[in-house]
Every structure is written in structure tokens, then in C-alpha cells.
């Protein structure tokens, strides 16, 4: 799961028919963390990236404990989280969004591979 950015990850998800499952997984995990995220079923990849980044930015700025809980629920690896280059909150939100997408893609890929 080495992707240079969110756009290439989502393109790969579409090519492998995992995009809809990825969107579902994101909504599911946000729900498990009791955080509402408004992502329609037919969301375009660029809109998904923007919505995710905006929500994470909001959580960092306004609801930090919920942000930490979300990372726990999604199971973003701490070692990856520690690699984030802290510049400004917008950039951090972008990098965290990418980590969230990577982790959610891993979950979807593993479910497909081992579902029989």
C-alpha cells in the first residue's frame, strides 16, 4: 500500500472496484467514533478528499478529543502519525487525511482478499 498521495490511492481503489467499499468503511468508522461525516454514496474522489480533510481540520481545531478517538477507532498506526511534518493545521489535516485513507483502504483490501 505505497501511494504517493490521496488521489492515486483513490484511483487505485476505483480501478480495483474497491472505491464504494472504501467510502462505506470511512462512514462506518466515523460512525463508530460518533462523528457525523456527510459523504454521499456517489461522491467523487476529489470531493471525498476535500470532505475528509475539512472534517479532520475541524476536529483538530474544535474537538481534539474526538479527533484522537477517531484515529484510535480507525487504527491509524502511531509510527506513521509521528512522521507527520508539523507545519500548519491545514497541512497536518491533509497528511492525517491521507493516513486515514491508507488505513481504510487496507481494511477494505484485507476484507476482499480474505472474504473467501
C-alpha positions, 0 to 999 in steps of 0.5 A: 500500500505505497501511494504517493498521495490521496488521489492515486490511492483513490484511483487505485481503489476505483480501478480495483472496484474497491472505491464504494467499499472504501467510502462505506468503511470511512462512514462506518468508522466515523460512525463508530467514533460518533462523528457525523461525516456527510459523504454521499454514496456517489461522491467523487474522489476529489470531493471525498478528499476535500470532505475528509480533510475539512472534517479532520481540520475541524476536529483538530481545531474544535474537538481534539478529543474526538479527533484522537478517538477517531484515529484510535477507532480507525487504527491509524498506526502511531509510527506513521502519525509521528512522521507527520511534518508539523507545519500548519493545521491545514497541512497536518489535516491533509497528511492525517487525511491521507493516513486515514485513507491508507488505513481504510483502504487496507481494511477494505483490501484485507476484507476482499482478499480474505472474504473467501 
